[in-house]
Amino acid sequence: MSYISRESVLKNGDSIFKVTLIAAQRAVELNNGAKKLIETSTKKFSTIALEEIGAGKVKYIVKKN
């Protein structure tokens, strides 16, 4: 099982809640056939999504209402 530190994913996000939502959405995209943005040995979509966020490969925009 791969370990992803909280600090590595939070350096690219401002709250654990937002990072969780982004990782969940990215995992769904990967499950639907999106290509991985990083090289990794794991096959779990949730872990791949967190590794991509930690590597700074996944970006997001917060909409202002």
N, C-alpha and C positions, 0 to 999 in steps of 0.2 A: 504494500500500500504506500502510495506516495504522500509525503508530508509537504503541505504548503503553509508557510507561516502567515499569520495575520498581517504582519507588517508588509509583506511583499504585495498583498492584494490591496491593502489600504493606502499604499503610497500613490495609487492611481485612482482612488476614490475617497470621498470624504466621510462616508458612513458605512458601517457593516451592513446596514439594511439595504442601501442602494447597491452595494457590491453583490449582495445575495440575489437581489432581483435581476441584476445584469447577468450574473452567472447562470441563473435559471433560464433566462431568455436565450442566452448563448448556447446552453446545453440543448434546448429545444431545437435551435437552428442546426446544431451538429447532428442531432438525431434525425432531422429532416433532410440531411445530405450535404450540408455546408462543409466546405473544406477546412481542415485544421490550419490555423495560422502559425503554429509552431510544430517542431518535431518533438514527439514524446513517445514513450513506450506504453503508456497506459491506454486502455480502451474505454474507460468510463468517461462519458460525456461531461459529467459534472466536474470531474477532476481536470479534464482538458480545458474546460471553460475557465476554471480558477487559475490554471497555469497561464493561459492566454492573458487574463487580466493582470496577473503578477508580472508578466513580461511586457506589459504596456501595449499589447497588440489589439485590445478591444477598447474602443472609445464610446462614450455616450454623451448625449445632449439632454439637459434638463429643460423642459418646456416651461415657459412662464405664462401663466394664465392672465 
